[in-house]
Amino acid sequence: MMMSRVRAVCSILVVLSMLAAVLAACSGKDAAKREKNQSEQPPSTIATNGVQQSGASEGKKPEEYSGTITLWGWDHNYYKTTFAEFQKKYPHIKLEVTNVAARDYLQKLQTTLVSGGELPDLLVGEMDWRGRAFQLDIWENLEAPPYNFDRSLIFGYLPALNSKPNGEIVTIEQSVSPAGLAYRRDLAKEYFGTDDPDELEAMFPTWDAMIEQGKNVRQKSGGSVFMFASTGELYNLFVGQNESALLKNGELDVTGRVKDALLSIIRMRDAGIVDKLQLWSPQWNASIANGRHIFYAAANWSPQSNIKPNDPADSGRWGLMMPPGGPFSWGGTAFGINKESKNKELAWTFIKWLLLTKEGAEISKKFNYIIPLKSVYEDDGFVSAADPYFGGQDVGRFWMERAVPNLKLPTITEYDSLLTASAKVALNVLNADPETTLEDVLPKILEEVRAKMPDLKVK
């Protein structure tokens, strides 16, 4: 009897073991099947933290996207134009813009965070204060799921401009911002005998040559014509050509960033070839059309933002050339996503379409903006952009073939904007008092920066 019971129990155990094995096998097959099916589905069907995976526009029809994206910003014509084109493909996504001036943006971010208010879905970072904005814990990591942004798609120098200190890319550049010199063709021909950009570059291989020619211009014009209108734009140019990093081994190398720029400005001031107009002032804007200043530091956004609005006559009297020392980067704004946004998918859909597709590139081109996506510029026809306003010069090739490949930039830091504010005070002093020297202004800049950052060594 006992042996019969033992045999019965053993039989049951064997059956149960076999059943468990069968169920495990089936479960494994089902899991494999689910994994296979999931991998075959479009990435848009896999959600993470309420946001769909990168590539959502491929697995989801554009008309199926719906909602409103909020944005604080200042470039309303750009927003209106680009979003109108975006809505032709995504008709049910709307954009709600709150006007915030660039100079007030960072302060508004900080105030809103302190008060517990709601930030917009789309965040922007302007180059002057972007480093400080990146210190705020408000940005989505665009390289992480569900966005999976691939940094190899963009120009190699851009990740340093779009990353937090920990290396995470949190913004995509609205426009690559290469810069050179814009010049008045009529004045160049009058005083230099040519308005051809190649010939002018050969004439000005160094800043010493620029100074000597500037002295001749002042003499020929009876002191009425200057080479440049403002020390402010020259500061941006010279600092932009300087690859020296501000933050080095935990120290702020202010001298390394600004000394050479200030010395060059003082030399040009003492030679009498630069006017005393304040950059961005009404007087500076008016100078663009008045025919008393030959050269202006100009980024790719300058024609649309500054030159054409202030000199609207379609005369073809402007040109572009490289300055001595080569191109530099000036300004720039980038788009990111608020990590607390409830509309991350919609925000990323807009950013991708605008800045990482050929469609977006075509729209940006109307603004002379250069999106960061390298592949669109492999099309020779797309690169070319002859502009009658610039005497028929191919400004597209100027920026993409001569400027962008030669840009080299230091990593941005949270301290850049603090230094810029102190340097502006120094420039005002240099303008007001022709006897002011480097020894007068550099110690004051160092003193101001030390007062702002007492915990850091400043040299």
C-alpha positions in Angstrom: 0.0 0.0 0.0 2.8 2.4 1.0 4.7 1.6 -2.2 1.7 2.3 -4.3 1.2 5.6 -2.7 4.8 6.6 -3.3 4.6 5.5 -6.9 1.4 7.6 -7.3 3.0 10.7 -5.8 6.1 10.2 -8.0 3.9 9.9 -11.1 2.1 13.1 -10.2 5.4 14.9 -9.6 6.7 13.8 -13.0 3.5 15.0 -14.7 3.7 18.3 -12.9 7.3 18.7 -13.9 6.5 17.9 -17.5 3.6 20.4 -17.5 5.8 23.1 -16.0 8.4 22.5 -18.7 5.8 22.7 -21.4 4.4 26.0 -19.8 7.9 27.5 -19.5 8.6 26.6 -23.2 5.3 28.2 -24.2 5.9 31.2 -22.1 9.4 31.6 -23.6 8.0 31.3 -27.1 5.3 33.8 -26.3 7.9 36.2 -24.9 10.1 35.8 -27.9 7.1 36.3 -30.1 6.1 39.5 -28.2 9.7 40.8 -28.4 9.8 40.0 -32.1 6.5 41.7 -32.7 7.5 44.7 -30.7 10.8 45.1 -32.5 8.9 45.0 -35.8 6.5 47.7 -34.8 7.3 51.3 -35.6 9.3 53.0 -32.9 6.4 55.4 -32.2 4.4 52.6 -30.6 6.9 52.2 -27.8 6.3 54.8 -25.1 8.7 55.9 -22.4 7.6 58.4 -19.6 4.6 59.4 -21.6 6.6 60.4 -24.7 6.9 58.2 -27.8 10.1 57.0 -29.2 12.2 58.9 -31.6 10.9 58.4 -35.1 7.3 58.9 -34.1 6.5 60.8 -37.3 7.3 57.6 -39.2 4.9 55.3 -37.4 2.2 57.7 -36.8 0.3 59.8 -39.3 0.9 63.5 -39.1 -2.8 64.2 -38.8 -3.0 62.0 -35.7 -0.9 64.4 -33.7 -3.0 66.9 -31.8 -2.4 69.5 -29.1 -0.8 72.8 -28.3 2.9 73.6 -27.7 3.8 76.5 -25.6 6.9 78.7 -26.2 8.4 81.8 -24.7 10.4 83.8 -27.2 11.2 86.9 -29.2 11.7 85.9 -32.8 8.0 86.1 -33.8 8.4 86.3 -37.5 10.5 83.2 -37.5 8.0 81.3 -35.3 5.0 82.4 -37.4 6.6 81.5 -40.7 8.1 78.2 -39.7 5.1 77.0 -37.8 2.7 77.8 -40.6 4.7 75.5 -42.8 4.9 72.9 -40.1 1.1 72.9 -39.8 0.7 72.0 -43.5 2.0 68.6 -42.4 0.8 68.5 -38.8 -2.5 70.4 -39.0 -3.7 69.6 -35.5 -0.7 70.9 -33.6 -0.8 74.5 -32.5 1.8 76.9 -31.1 1.1 79.4 -28.3 3.9 82.0 -28.0 4.4 84.3 -25.0 6.5 87.3 -25.8 9.7 87.4 -23.7 12.7 89.5 -24.8 16.0 87.6 -25.0 17.6 89.8 -22.3 14.8 88.9 -19.9 14.5 85.2 -20.7 16.9 83.7 -18.2 15.5 85.8 -15.4 12.0 84.7 -16.2 13.1 81.1 -16.2 14.6 81.5 -12.7 11.7 83.5 -11.3 9.2 80.9 -12.6 11.1 78.1 -11.0 11.4 79.8 -7.6 7.6 80.6 -7.6 6.6 77.1 -8.7 5.1 78.4 -11.9 4.8 76.4 -15.2 7.5 76.6 -17.8 6.7 76.3 -21.5 7.0 73.0 -23.5 9.7 74.4 -25.8 12.7 76.0 -24.1 15.2 78.2 -25.9 18.8 79.0 -25.1 20.4 82.1 -26.5 24.2 82.0 -26.7 24.9 84.9 -24.4 23.3 83.2 -21.4 22.9 79.6 -22.5 25.7 78.3 -20.2 23.9 79.7 -17.1 20.5 78.3 -18.3 22.0 74.9 -18.7 22.7 74.9 -15.0 19.0 74.7 -14.3 17.5 71.3 -13.9 14.8 71.8 -16.5 16.1 70.2 -19.7 15.4 66.9 -21.3 18.4 64.8 -22.3 17.8 64.5 -26.1 20.2 61.7 -26.5 18.3 59.4 -24.1 15.1 57.5 -24.9 12.6 58.3 -26.2 14.4 61.0 -28.4 17.6 59.0 -29.1 19.2 62.0 -30.9 22.3 61.0 -32.8 25.0 63.7 -32.5 26.9 62.4 -35.5 24.1 64.0 -37.6 25.2 67.5 -36.9 28.4 69.6 -37.4 31.2 68.4 -35.2 31.7 71.6 -33.2 28.0 71.9 -32.2 27.8 69.3 -29.3 30.0 71.6 -27.2 27.5 74.4 -27.6 24.4 72.3 -26.9 25.5 70.2 -23.9 25.2 70.6 -20.2 28.5 70.3 -18.2 27.8 66.5 -17.8 27.9 66.1 -21.6 24.2 65.6 -22.2 22.9 67.3 -25.4 19.8 69.2 -24.3 19.2 71.5 -27.2 19.4 71.5 -31.0 20.8 74.6 -32.7 18.2 76.7 -34.4 20.8 78.0 -36.8 24.5 77.5 -37.0 25.9 81.0 -36.6 29.1 81.5 -38.7 30.3 85.1 -39.0 32.5 87.2 -41.2 32.5 90.7 -42.4 29.7 92.4 -44.4 30.9 95.5 -46.3 29.5 98.3 -48.4 30.5 97.6 -52.0 30.2 101.3 -53.1 32.5 102.5 -50.3 35.0 99.6 -50.9 35.2 100.5 -54.6 35.6 104.2 -53.8 38.4 103.8 -51.2 40.1 100.5 -52.2 39.5 100.4 -55.9 37.6 97.1 -55.9 34.4 95.6 -54.4 35.4 92.0 -55.2 35.5 89.9 -51.9 38.5 87.8 -53.0 40.5 90.9 -53.9 39.6 92.6 -50.6 40.6 89.6 -48.6 44.0 89.6 -50.3 44.3 93.3 -49.5 43.6 92.7 -45.8 45.6 89.6 -44.8 46.2 90.9 -41.3 44.6 93.4 -38.9 47.7 95.6 -39.3 46.9 95.9 -43.0 43.3 96.8 -42.0 44.5 99.5 -39.7 46.8 101.0 -42.3 44.1 101.1 -45.0 41.7 102.5 -42.4 44.1 105.4 -41.8 44.1 106.1 -45.6 40.3 106.1 -45.6 40.1 108.6 -42.8 42.5 110.9 -44.6 40.8 110.6 -48.0 37.3 111.1 -46.5 38.3 114.1 -44.4 37.6 112.1 -41.3 34.0 111.3 -42.2 34.3 107.6 -43.0 35.3 104.8 -40.6 36.2 101.2 -41.2 33.9 100.1 -38.4 31.0 101.6 -36.5 31.4 100.0 -33.1 33.9 98.5 -30.7 31.1 96.2 -29.5 31.0 94.2 -32.8 34.8 94.1 -32.8 34.8 92.6 -29.3 32.5 89.8 -30.5 34.7 89.3 -33.5 38.0 89.1 -31.7 36.7 87.0 -28.8 34.9 84.8 -31.3 38.2 84.1 -33.0 39.8 83.1 -29.7 39.6 79.3 -29.0 40.9 79.7 -25.4 38.5 78.3 -22.9 37.3 80.6 -20.1 37.1 77.8 -17.5 40.4 75.8 -17.1 41.0 73.4 -14.3 38.5 75.0 -12.1 39.9 78.5 -12.7 38.5 81.4 -14.8 41.1 82.5 -17.3 39.6 85.9 -18.0 42.9 87.4 -19.2 43.3 84.6 -21.7 39.8 85.2 -23.1 39.8 89.0 -23.4 43.3 90.5 -23.3 44.1 90.2 -27.0 40.7 91.3 -28.0 41.0 94.5 -25.9 44.5 95.2 -27.2 43.3 94.9 -30.8 40.3 97.2 -30.1 42.6 99.8 -28.4 44.9 99.8 -31.4 42.0 100.4 -33.8 40.6 103.1 -31.6 43.9 104.8 -31.4 44.3 104.7 -35.2 40.9 106.4 -35.5 39.3 103.8 -37.7 36.4 102.7 -35.5 33.5 105.0 -34.6 32.0 105.2 -31.0 28.5 104.0 -31.7 27.0 101.5 -29.2 26.2 98.1 -30.7 22.4 97.6 -31.3 21.7 101.3 -30.5 19.4 103.3 -32.8 22.5 105.2 -34.0 24.3 102.0 -34.9 21.2 100.7 -36.8 21.0 103.9 -38.7 24.7 103.8 -39.6 24.1 100.7 -41.8 22.5 102.9 -44.4 24.2 106.2 -44.0 27.4 105.4 -45.9 29.9 106.4 -43.3 31.1 102.9 -42.2 32.5 100.3 -44.5 32.7 97.1 -42.5 30.3 95.4 -40.1 30.9 92.1 -38.2 28.1 89.9 -39.6 26.8 86.4 -38.8 24.6 84.5 -41.2 21.5 85.9 -39.4 22.7 89.5 -39.7 21.4 90.2 -43.2 17.9 89.2 -42.2 17.9 90.7 -38.7 20.0 93.9 -39.1 21.3 94.8 -42.5 18.3 94.5 -44.8 15.8 96.0 -42.3 18.1 99.0 -41.8 19.1 99.4 -45.4 16.0 98.2 -47.3 17.0 99.5 -50.7 17.6 96.4 -52.9 20.6 98.0 -54.4 23.1 95.1 -54.4 25.6 97.3 -52.6 26.6 94.8 -49.9 29.2 92.0 -49.9 30.6 89.3 -47.6 34.2 88.5 -47.0 36.4 86.8 -44.4 38.1 89.0 -41.8 41.8 88.6 -41.1 42.1 85.6 -38.8 39.2 83.7 -40.4 35.6 83.1 -39.5 34.1 83.1 -36.0 30.8 82.2 -34.4 28.5 84.9 -33.2 25.3 84.4 -31.3 22.8 81.6 -31.9 19.7 80.2 -30.3 18.8 76.6 -29.6 15.6 74.7 -28.9 15.1 72.3 -26.0 12.3 70.5 -24.2 11.1 71.2 -20.7 11.5 68.0 -18.7 8.2 68.6 -16.9 6.3 69.2 -20.2 3.1 67.3 -20.8 3.6 67.7 -24.6 7.1 66.3 -25.1 6.2 64.3 -28.1 4.7 67.3 -29.9 7.6 69.5 -28.9 10.1 66.9 -30.3 8.1 66.4 -33.4 8.4 70.2 -34.2 12.1 70.4 -33.3 12.9 67.3 -35.5 10.9 68.6 -38.4 12.4 72.1 -38.2 16.0 71.4 -37.5 16.7 67.8 -38.6 14.8 67.5 -42.0 15.2 68.8 -45.5 11.8 70.4 -45.2 12.8 72.4 -42.2 16.1 73.4 -43.9 14.2 74.8 -46.9 12.1 77.1 -44.6 15.1 78.1 -42.5 17.0 79.0 -45.7 14.5 81.9 -46.2 15.9 83.5 -43.1 19.5 82.7 -44.1 19.5 80.3 -41.2 21.7 77.2 -41.4 20.2 74.2 -39.7 22.7 71.8 -38.0 21.9 68.8 -40.1 25.0 68.0 -42.2 23.4 65.8 -44.8 21.2 68.5 -46.4 24.4 70.4 -47.5 25.6 67.5 -49.5 23.2 68.7 -52.1 25.2 71.2 -54.1 22.0 72.9 -55.3 20.8 73.4 -51.8 24.0 75.0 -50.7 24.0 77.6 -53.4 22.2 80.8 -52.6 23.0 83.8 -54.8 21.6 87.0 -53.3 20.8 90.0 -55.4 21.0 92.2 -52.3 24.6 91.1 -52.0 25.4 91.9 -55.6 24.6 88.4 -56.7 27.2 86.9 -54.4 26.6 83.2 -53.5 26.1 83.7 -49.8 25.2 80.1 -49.3 28.5 78.9 -50.5 30.3 81.6 -48.5 28.8 80.4 -45.2 28.9 76.6 -45.9 32.1 76.2 -47.8 34.3 78.9 -46.3 33.0 79.6 -42.8 31.4 76.5 -41.3 34.3 74.1 -42.0 36.8 76.4 -40.3 34.9 77.2 -37.1 36.6 76.2 -33.9 35.0 77.1 -30.6 35.7 76.7 -26.9 33.1 75.0 -24.7 30.5 77.3 -23.3 30.3 77.8 -19.6 27.9 79.4 -17.1 30.4 82.2 -16.6 30.5 83.5 -20.2 27.6 85.9 -19.7 29.1 87.3 -16.5 32.3 88.1 -18.3 30.5 89.7 -21.3 28.6 92.1 -19.0 31.9 93.2 -17.4 33.6 93.6 -20.8 30.8 95.8 -22.0 31.5 98.2 -19.2 35.2 98.3 -20.2 34.2 99.0 -23.9 32.2 102.0 -22.8 35.2 103.3 -20.9 37.5 102.8 -23.9 35.0 104.7 -26.1 34.5 107.6 -23.7 38.2 108.2 -22.8 40.7 107.9 -25.7 43.6 107.9 -23.1 42.3 104.7 -21.4 44.7 101.7 -21.7 44.6 98.0 -21.2 46.1 98.5 -17.8 43.2 100.7 -16.9 40.3 98.3 -17.9 41.6 94.8 -17.5 42.1 95.0 -13.7 38.5 96.3 -13.4 37.1 93.4 -15.4 39.0 91.0 -13.2 37.8 92.8 -10.1 34.1 92.6 -11.2 34.3 88.9 -12.2 35.9 88.1 -8.8 33.1 89.9 -7.0 30.5 87.9 -8.9 32.3 84.6 -8.4 34.2 84.8 -5.1 34.6 81.1 -4.8 36.6 80.7 -8.0 40.2 81.7 -8.7 40.1 84.4 -11.4 43.2 85.3 -13.3 
